[in-house]
């Protein structure tokens, strides 16, 4: 049996049936006038949507903090990795910590924002295990011993979050 990891919150199945709270069924999003949508997903991808950025975050989540080792484990060239780390630092996802004065050397550590990417990274890894590789390179197990499976559930009611259970609504002020 797989262990569930809460990887997000959303509306329960009852809310999907009742779109009267200012929302519309998710399928109605396709019927809106065509225009670039403001979207938190797009904003998140601006920060971590590039391959080397997310792989660097992966390495820091694994406990790798020094530049040369991050480069070695990701396969990123030094100039590209340096650029991505600067962008992640500017976005508040990682922080540099000096560990040597002469010469000046830094380690890279995840901030709270970086640590909070972990459920999304597990979800991508799970998707990749299913759809992008023949055989996973690593399998993660929970402390109970079972293989981890990311399954988004509503933090309020505990119901599973599916496309059908979501109702878009304007955020409250």
Helices and strands as residue ranges (DSSP letters): E 3-5, H 13-17, E 24-25, G 26-31, H 40-48, H 51-61, H 67-74, H 78-90, E 94-100, E 105-110, H 112-115, H 118-131, E 148-150, G 163-165, E 167-168
